[in-house]
């Protein structure tokens, strides 16, 4: 794969190629380890608390929710393994459309075991492997179709069709246990996902976080890779030059290692405002997720996408409730 610039048709659109609960915020946006945990179980207490940032700089026009048009669902291999799509460098239209689509974006962090030494934030953000497997099985059996970033972009900005009941599954930070406990479940069910990684933590010898080789393996299993910046600092507290450096350096590191464009961003601790959204666009991103809750995504706000926080206590019943569905029997 190369990052060369060409023109391809993706989902019928020609693209330019090149919960629920506030679990606290980090002091200065840092990533302290869990006190008392063993070296294998030390983890970052990432608490992406919702920020009360204003709406995106482009005001959305009043519009109804666009119905999801039927489209054949693809397996992760068909999506992440397709060089024609991974090589696509997308470009936002000059005039953002007045379109709203209902695509729930689920926000996970760690998938693994907890112990008494972990603080409440770390425990809250750690979903047990069995619980995660049950949640994914329920989504699959309930008819939800896990889509990728290109699918969401094409639907939002170009009106491309989506499968019935689309959902986007995301993981923040780049924890190694996502590869061990989440990716196999998703792959077995044919479900796509996205992992937003902190590049300054990748391949640095910390057993909690992925290595670069593992990151490539994760992508090969159908988990798309996005940026969570270099050091997970609150971008709203940084000067423009420093914030852009965090955004660009992370994206460039990922592109250099994965050999294709990476244009998907998750704001550290969910902190964003109109200035940061503009800097994210300036840094070359096309979509960015927040920690603000909601089911509907606005084409006029591609840098303020909403997510649903999944915690250790959510479970299948809580997930169904977040999605507005009746609790399973």
C-alpha positions in Angstrom: 0.0 0.0 0.0 1.1 3.5 -0.7 0.0 6.9 0.4 0.0 8.2 -3.2 -2.7 10.5 -4.4 -5.2 9.3 -6.9 -8.9 9.1 -7.4 -11.1 6.1 -6.5 -14.8 5.4 -6.2 -15.7 4.4 -2.6 -19.3 3.4 -1.9 -20.3 5.1 -5.1 -18.6 8.3 -4.1 -15.5 9.7 -5.8 -13.0 10.7 -3.2 -9.6 12.4 -3.5 -6.9 9.9 -2.6 -3.5 10.7 -1.1 -22.7 7.0 29.9 -23.6 7.8 30.3 -21.5 8.6 33.4 -18.8 11.2 34.0 -15.9 9.2 35.4 -13.7 12.3 36.0 -11.0 14.1 34.1 -7.2 13.7 34.2 -5.1 16.3 36.0 -3.5 18.3 33.1 -4.7 15.6 30.7 -1.9 13.3 31.8 -2.0 9.5 32.0 -1.0 8.4 35.5 -0.6 4.7 36.1 -2.9 2.8 38.4 -1.4 2.9 41.9 -0.6 -0.5 43.3 -1.1 -2.5 40.1 1.5 -5.0 38.9 3.7 -4.1 36.0 1.5 -6.2 33.6 -1.7 -4.6 34.9 -0.6 -1.0 35.3 -2.7 1.2 33.1 -3.5 4.7 32.2 -6.5 6.2 34.0 -8.0 7.7 30.9 -11.3 9.4 31.8 -12.7 11.0 28.7 -15.3 13.1 30.5 -17.8 14.9 28.2 -16.8 18.5 27.5 -19.3 21.3 27.3 -17.8 22.7 24.0 -19.9 24.7 21.6 -21.1 23.3 18.3 -18.8 23.1 15.3 -17.9 26.2 13.4 -20.2 25.4 10.5 -23.8 25.7 11.7 -25.9 22.8 10.7 -29.1 23.5 8.8 -32.4 22.3 10.3 -33.0 18.8 8.8 -34.6 15.5 9.6 -32.7 12.3 10.1 -31.8 10.7 6.9 -33.2 7.2 6.7 -30.5 4.5 6.4 -30.5 3.2 2.8 -29.8 -0.5 2.5 -26.3 -1.5 1.6 -24.6 -4.9 1.8 -22.6 -5.3 5.0 -18.9 -6.1 4.7 -16.7 -8.2 6.8 -13.7 -6.6 8.5 -11.4 -8.3 6.0 -13.3 -6.8 3.1 -13.0 -3.4 4.7 -9.7 -3.2 6.4 -8.0 -5.6 4.1 -8.9 -3.6 1.0 -6.0 -1.5 -0.1 -8.3 0.5 -2.4 -10.1 1.8 0.7 -7.2 2.1 3.1 -5.3 4.2 0.5 -8.1 6.6 0.2 -7.4 10.2 1.4 -10.9 11.7 1.8 -11.6 15.4 1.5 -14.5 17.3 3.0 -16.8 19.0 0.5 -16.4 22.8 0.3 -19.9 23.2 1.5 -21.0 20.8 4.3 -24.4 19.3 3.6 -27.5 19.6 5.8 -27.7 15.9 6.6 -28.2 14.0 9.9 -27.8 10.2 10.1 -28.5 8.0 13.1 -25.2 6.1 13.7 -24.5 5.3 17.3 -20.8 5.4 18.0 -19.8 3.2 21.0 -16.8 4.3 23.1 -14.8 1.5 24.9 -11.4 1.7 26.5 -9.9 -1.4 28.1 -11.2 -4.9 27.6 -9.8 -7.0 30.4 -9.8 -8.1 34.1 -10.0 -5.7 37.0 -8.6 -6.1 40.5 -8.9 -4.3 43.9 -5.7 -2.3 43.3 -7.3 -0.4 40.4 -8.8 3.0 41.1 -12.5 3.7 40.3 -11.7 5.4 37.0 -9.7 2.5 35.7 -12.3 0.0 36.9 -15.1 2.0 35.3 -13.3 2.1 31.9 -12.5 -1.7 31.9 -15.1 -4.0 30.5 -14.7 -7.7 31.3 -14.0 -9.8 28.2 -17.1 -11.9 28.8 -19.2 -8.8 29.1 -17.7 -7.4 25.9 -18.4 -10.7 24.0 -22.0 -10.7 25.2 -22.5 -7.1 24.1 -21.1 -7.8 20.7 -23.1 -10.9 20.3 -26.3 -9.0 21.3 -25.5 -6.3 18.7 -24.9 -8.9 16.0 -28.1 -10.9 16.9 -30.2 -7.7 17.1 -29.3 -6.9 13.5 -26.7 -4.1 14.0 -24.1 -3.7 11.3 -20.7 -2.5 12.5 -19.4 0.0 9.9 -16.0 1.6 9.3 -14.9 5.2 9.2 -15.0 5.5 5.4 -18.6 4.2 5.5 -19.6 6.9 8.0 -17.7 9.6 6.1 -19.3 8.7 2.8 -22.8 8.5 4.3 -22.5 11.8 6.2 -20.8 14.0 3.5 -22.0 12.3 0.3 -25.2 10.6 1.2 -23.9 7.1 0.5 -26.1 4.3 1.7 -25.6 2.5 4.9 -26.7 -1.0 6.0 -29.8 -1.1 8.3 -29.0 -0.3 11.9 -25.4 0.9 11.5 -23.1 1.2 14.5 -19.5 2.3 14.9 -17.5 0.6 17.6 -14.4 2.5 19.0 -11.7 1.9 21.5 -9.6 4.8 23.0 -5.9 4.9 24.0 -4.3 1.9 22.3 -4.5 -0.8 25.1 -2.9 -4.1 24.2 -5.8 -6.1 25.7 -8.0 -4.8 22.8 -5.9 -7.0 20.5 -6.2 -10.0 22.9 -9.8 -9.8 24.0 -11.8 -7.6 21.6 -10.4 -8.2 18.1 -10.9 -11.9 18.1 -14.6 -11.5 19.1 -15.1 -8.8 16.4 -13.3 -10.8 13.8 -15.4 -14.0 14.6 -18.6 -12.0 14.2 -17.5 -10.1 11.1 -17.7 -6.7 12.9 -15.6 -3.7 12.1 -14.2 -1.3 14.7 -11.8 1.6 15.2 -8.9 2.0 17.7 -7.7 5.6 18.5 -4.2 5.3 19.8 -1.9 7.6 21.7 1.2 7.3 19.6 3.6 8.4 22.3 2.6 5.2 24.2 3.0 2.8 21.3 6.1 0.6 21.3 7.7 2.2 24.3 8.0 -1.0 26.4 4.9 -0.5 28.4 3.1 -3.9 28.5 -0.3 -2.2 28.8 0.0 -0.5 25.4 0.3 -1.9 21.9 3.6 -2.2 20.0 3.8 -1.0 16.4 3.8 -4.6 15.2 0.7 -5.4 17.3 -0.9 -2.3 15.9 -0.5 -3.6 12.4 -1.8 -7.0 13.5 -4.9 -5.2 15.0 -5.6 -3.5 11.8 -5.2 -6.7 9.8 -7.9 -8.2 12.0 -10.3 -5.5 10.9 -9.8 -2.8 13.5 -9.2 0.5 11.8 -6.6 2.9 13.4 -7.2 6.5 14.3 -5.3 9.1 16.3 -5.7 10.0 20.0 -2.8 12.5 19.7 0.9 12.0 20.8 0.6 12.5 24.6 -3.1 12.7 25.4 -3.0 16.3 26.6 -6.1 18.5 26.7 -5.9 20.3 23.4 -8.0 23.2 24.6 -5.3 24.2 27.0 -2.5 24.2 24.4 -1.3 27.0 22.2 -2.2 26.6 18.5 1.3 25.6 17.5 1.6 22.9 20.3 -1.9 21.5 19.6 -1.2 21.2 15.9 2.1 19.5 16.7 0.2 16.9 18.8 -2.3 16.4 16.0 0.1 16.3 13.1 2.9 14.3 14.7 0.5 11.5 15.8 -1.1 11.3 12.4 2.2 11.3 10.6 3.6 8.6 12.8 0.6 6.4 12.2 0.7 7.0 8.4 4.5 6.2 8.3 4.0 2.9 10.1 0.8 1.8 8.5 1.6 3.1 5.0 -1.8 4.7 4.3 -3.7 7.8 5.3 -5.1 8.1 8.8 -7.7 10.8 9.1 -9.8 9.8 12.1 -9.3 11.5 15.5 -10.6 11.2 19.1 -10.0 14.2 21.3 -8.0 13.5 24.5 -10.5 13.5 27.5 -13.1 14.6 25.0 -11.9 18.2 25.3 -12.6 20.3 22.2 -14.0 23.7 21.2 -14.3 25.7 18.0 -10.6 26.5 17.9 -9.5 22.9 18.4 -12.0 21.6 15.8 -10.5 24.0 13.3 -7.0 22.9 14.2 -8.0 19.3 13.7 -9.2 20.1 10.2 -6.0 22.0 9.5 -4.0 19.0 10.6 -5.6 16.9 7.9 -8.3 15.0 9.8 -11.7 14.3 8.2 -13.8 13.0 11.2 -13.3 13.5 14.9 -15.2 12.0 17.9 -16.0 13.7 21.2 -17.4 12.3 24.4 -20.7 14.2 24.1 -23.5 11.7 24.2 -25.9 11.1 21.3 -27.1 8.7 18.6 -27.2 11.1 15.6 -24.3 12.4 13.6 -24.4 15.7 11.8 -22.7 16.1 8.4 -22.2 19.8 9.2 -20.3 18.9 12.3 -17.7 16.2 11.2 -15.3 17.3 14.0 -17.9 17.0 16.7 -19.3 13.4 16.4 -21.1 12.1 19.4 -20.5 8.8 21.2 -22.1 6.5 23.8 -19.8 5.6 26.7 -19.6 1.9 27.6 -18.5 1.2 31.2 -17.9 -1.9 33.3 -21.4 -1.6 34.6 -23.2 -1.2 31.2 -23.8 -4.8 30.2 -26.2 -5.9 27.5 -29.2 -4.4 29.2 -27.5 -1.0 29.5 -26.3 -1.1 25.9 -29.8 -1.9 24.7 -31.1 1.1 26.8 -28.5 3.4 25.3 -29.6 2.4 21.9 -33.2 2.9 22.7 -34.0 -0.8 22.5 -35.9 -3.0 24.9 -33.8 -4.9 27.4 -33.2 -8.5 26.2 -35.1 -11.2 28.0 
